[in-house]
Structure formats: structure tokens, C-alpha cells
């Protein structure tokens, strides 16, 4: 496992350098996918191609699920699966050139083994899993305190808040405040570090795979909004929080359905 950890860290740093070079060139191609805010760039595709090349060289038998280039669907999660988001927060990447992440997760026989989230412009890597612990760069993290919803900040999807989906506005009002970064990776980092104590959003598998591995290792609860296991197939309403906050948020979400 240590060999794999070192390999993935190297891939991430190389991918980050590729991204920074493309930013410096200021010549990226931007297209839309499912709407004017759902962007994809040539850099997203280049980074995913690079990561897939590294994975195939390291483990030719591994399966890959990724956001771009036709890799966004996988039905067989047996064996080892790498789940990758080459640039999480592409809208931020295009418009701000910061506040975006590279994310890689490793699952074996459907179980999360390792997660990696790299804030590229801040040079901040969160990584780990149940077998090795969770780290920020090389500093081991402790389990965040089990705060109630009223005692912490909630990361939230702006659309869910605006529409009050599943009582999202009520959750926000009961918390100390809401934060919206437009990047699942950054929201996961805040939750893992104990800066926030809850997160609710609409996410695809590559958005939640890496973070969920680390959340599980730290005893932070997560599921889809119905309290069920994540399907890793298409977009789902995702909720994660410290245990006390999670139970309260799930009660509020359930009330919204009645």
C-alpha cells in the first residue's frame, strides 16, 4: 500500500504542474456539457488522460471511473477501481484560476481504501484511509469533535439552498453559517479538517469517492439524502456530517419529504 500511496502522490504533483503550465499559457479551450455553468476544458481532459496512463502502467488490471472522456460509467466494481476527478471545480478553475482540486480514490472489492484530495494552488494534500490514517500533507489528523448542527458551519450546494431542497435552508438556519465554494473537494477538506461539521450537495461519484474514504476513516457519517449507501452511478444528493449533526440533518431531510 505504501508503494501505491507514493505513486499516487507523484501522479498528483505531476498533474498539478501540468495544470499550472496550462494556466500560465492562458490558452485553454472551454466547452459546456449539461448547461452553461457545467464547463469542461482541454486541461480537464489532458489531466485525466495523464492519470489514466499512470494507472494503467501501475496496475493494468485496475478499472477506472472518471468524469471525462467517456469514463463516467462503471457497472463492475470488483477488483481494484480508481475513481478520478482531474479538476474538481472547473468553473472556479476557469474563472478564478484557484479553488479547485485533483481527486483520486482507490476502492477494492467495492470498499474504499485510499482517498486523495489536492488543493492545487494552495499545495495542500489530504490523503489516507482506514488502514493508514488521514493526513494533511504529512501531518496526521485526529477525528474532528462531534459538534451539533448549531455549533458549526455547513458546506452547501447553492441550488439546494436556493430551492430549499430537503429543508436545506432550515439546516442552514440552525447552523452557525453556510459556506459555498463551488468545489466538492474543498468542502470535503473543510469537513475532514474540522473547519466545517456538515456538508450537503448533489454529487457524482468522482465528487464524493475520495472524500468519503477519509470521512469513514475519521468516523464522520455520510450517505445519500435518504440514508442509504451511495450508488456510485450518476448524481445523488449527498450528506456528510459529524454524527450528531448528521442525525439532525437526516431528520430535517425526512420531514421535508412528508
N, C-alpha and C positions, 0 to 999 in steps of 0.2 A: 504493500500500500504506500509506503514512503516513496518508492520509486515513482509511482503514479502521481503522487502529490507533487513531487519535484518537477515532473514532466509538465503537468498542467500549469503550474506556476510559471514555467518558462514560456509555454504557449501563450499565456495571457499577457505576459510582459512584451513578447514579440508582437502580438496582435495590437497592443496599445501603442507601440511605436509606429506600426503601420497606420493606425488612425491619426496619430499626431502629425505624421508626414503628410497625410491627405488634407488635414486641416490647414497646414502651412501652405500647401499648394493652392488652396482656395479655388478648387476647380471640380467640386463634386457634382454628380448628376443626381437630381432628386425627382422621384416619381411618387405617385399615390397608389394605394392598394384598395382599401374599402371606404374611402372618403378623403376629403381634402386635408384632414388632420392625421390621417394614417399614412405616414411617409415611409419610404424606403430609399436608400441611396446606394450608389455603386460601392460605397465603403462597407455598408452592412453586408453586401453580397461577397465582397472580397475577403472580409474578415471571416465570414462563415466558411468560405472555401478553404481558407488557410487552416482554420481549426479542424475541419474535416480531414484535410490532408495529414495533419499531425496525428489525429486519432487513428486514421487508417494505418499509418505507419507504426504506431504504438501497439494497436490491437486490431488486426484486420477482421476479426470475428465480431467486433462490437457493432451494435446497432446505433443509429443516430437519429435523434429528433431535434429539428432546428427550425427557426422561424422562416428562413428564406430558402429560395432556390428549390422549391418542391419537396423539402424535407419536413413539412409541417404536419405530417400524419404518420402514426405508427400504431399498428394493432398488436404486435408481438413484443412484450416486454421481458421475455425470457432472456437469460444470459446477462451480459453487461450492456447497458444502454447509456450513452452520453446524450444529455439534453442541453442544447446550447442556444443562447441568445447573443448574437455577435455584437449588437449595440442595443441595449435596453434604454429606451428614452430617446428614440430617433428624432422626435420633434425638438427636444432640448438640444440634441447634437447639432441639428441643422440651424436652429435659430439662436441658440446661446453658446454653442461650442463648449459646453460644460454640463454638469448634472446628468451624466449618462454613465452606463456601466457595461462591462462584459460579464456574462454569467455562464457558468458551466456546472452541470450536476452529473454525478455518476450514480446510476442505480444498478443493482444486481438482483436478478430474480424479482423485480418489482419493488425492492427495498432501497431506500436512499442510503448511500454510503458516504458520499462526499459532495459538498457544495462549495462553490467559489463565486464571490461577487467582487468585482474590481471597479472601484470608482476611478476612472482613468485619469481625470485631470487633477484629482487630489492624491493620487498614488496611494490609495487605501484599499487593501485586500482583506476581505473577510473570507475565511475558509475553515473547513473542518467537517466533522460528523461525529456520530455517537462513539465510534471506536477510537478516535484521536483527540476529541475535544474541539472547541471552537476558538479561533484566533483572529485578532485584528493585526495584520502583518505578522509579527512573531510573538505578540503578547496574548497570552491565554485569557479568554473572557470567562467570567463567572455567570451563573444564572441570574438574570435581572430580578429585582424584587417583584413580588406578586402584588402589583398595585390594582386597586379597583378602578373602574372606568372613570370615576370622578377625580382621580388623583394623577392622571397622566394625559399625554397628548395622543390623538388618534390620527394616523395617516389615512387619507380617504380619497377615493375616486371622485373627481369633480362632478361627473354626470350623475353618479349615485346620490351625491349630496343635493344637487340641484333638483332632482326628481323625488327626493326623499325615499329612495328605494329601500325597502326593508327597514324603515324607520331610521335611515342614515342621519337625518337631521336631529332626531331625538338622541341618538348616540352622541352626536357632536355636542349638543347642548348639555348633556350630562358629563362630558369630559372637561378637562381644563382648556381644551382648544383643539382645532383641526389644522392639519398641515397637508398640503397638496403639492407634491414635487413633480408629478408627471413622469415618474420613473419608479417602477416596482422595485428595482434593485436598491435605490436609495431608501425607499420606505422599509424594505427588509433590513437594511443596515441599521436604520434608526431603531427598529424593534429589537434586533439582536443585541445591540449595544445598550439597550435600556433607556434610550433617549425618548422613545415613544413606548406606550404599553399596549397599543392596538393598531390594527390595520384592516381595512375593508375595501375591496375593489372588485373589478371584473378583469380576470386574468386568464391568459393562455398558459399551457404547461411550461413553456420556456420562461415565463414570467415568475412562476412560483416554485419551480423544481429545486433550484439551488438553495434558495432561502429556506424552504421547508425542511431540507435536510438539517440545516443548522438550528432552526427553531426546535425541531424534535430533540436534538442533542441537548438543548438548553431547557427542555421542559415547558416550552411555550406551545400552547394549543393552537391547532389550525384545522380547517375543514372547508367544505363548501358551505354556503349560507344555510343549507338545510341540515347541517351537522353530519353530513355523510362524507365518506372518503372521496378524495379528488379522483376524477376520471382520467386525467391526462389525455383528454380527447376533446378539443375545442375549448372555447372560452367558458369560464364558470365564475359565479360570484364567490369570492374567496374571503374568508375571515380568519384572522390570526390575532391572538392576544395573550397576555398573562392569564393564568387560569381563572382568577376571579373576574377580571374584565370580560373574558370570553363568555362565561356563563351568563353574565348580564346582557351582553350584546346578542347572544343567541335567543334569550327570552324576548328581547325587543324585536328581533327579526321575526320570531314566531308570531308575536302579536300583530305584526303588520300583515300577516297572511290570513288572519282570522276576520 
